[in-house]
Amino acid sequence: MANTEITKAEIKDIVGDELSKFVSNELEKEVAKLLKNGKPRDEVVNLMKIALTSLYKYMWIRKDVWQNDIK
């Protein structure tokens, strides 16, 4: 039987890759849908600013969780 043990780092890499693929695909679809539905470019840019600001605020609040993994 082959060695099927997966390390914690390998799991993190796999989950991170899949998550980034999903987010980039969904984000692209949502922006395309907004632009196709006639939303003005300024409104789409404003929505993106709000989303990124929320993400950075959340990451800052939760920095204790991910900060130790970077070091």
Residue pairs with C-beta under 8 A, 6 or more apart in sequence:
12 69
31 44
31 48
34 43
34 44
34 47
35 41
35 44
59 66
